[in-house]
């Protein structure tokens, strides 16, 4: 690992670890205790939102699983998860959001009440931000919307990349996806702003690489949305496996970056390896983040907490 000479900002010691709401429901506080013992600052739940289907009068939040079976998550459980996180002196500042686009052949209005319910869930969880994949649409695994394509994917005969490619075709292509994304993100940002929450667009996600893998297109899209609470989540792993230099993209995006998803790979696939286990230039990325004045915490979207913490501490101490 190459040494660097730049002063490390205090926020680079604020480490957030990948976790899941479902694991906490099943296993309790085990992972929270581990993260606390390792000196982590917070947790980043991957599945807090799932894909919301309804919000009924009883207060239950009804989700639609990947297998399209409905199950209920109590508001009380979301509140209890938030309480458990705080009881371990951890924060839960951000989480992955649900799909941003409606299913193919549905109107934009189809998704707006679902987003409103998701944002309410974010507020219950005490989030300051949530991360979106621009172009991620509902209904890709649903036979109702995707027919044989969904059946083949659910049977393991199609890759996720191919599913998204065929979903884009069914939606009408990237042009239609971007056109619909404008009013959707404006509405989503407006709902989030009511609760003081920021929305972020994750870099280099397969759903809309034409936009989210290029700094000029990201800037153009954010300007079109014209909302103060829209920023960028830097995901170097996604960048690297898509042939995008994460160091250059970081410098180009600058202050638009307000959160991170760190994991490693060898450039061939989105492997989500621990930091240092792949070929991403982490020292170069660290220097770029210091240069742009990044002020958010460091979030590992990878669950080998011991390895990530050890590598990152070694990296920032190599001065």
LINLIN-V768444 format. One record per helix or strand of 3 or more residues. SS is the DSSP state (A for helix, B for strand). FROM is the first residue (numbers start at 1). TO is the last residue. Records with the same first field share a line. If there is no record, write none. Layout:
SS=FROM-TO  FROM-TO
This chain:
A=10-13  21-27  30-37  75-87  109-124  143-146  148-154  160-171  174-193  206-212  215-225  236-241  246-256  282-291  305-317
B=15-19  42-45  52-55  60-64  70-74  91-96  129-132  198-202  230-234  257-260  298-300
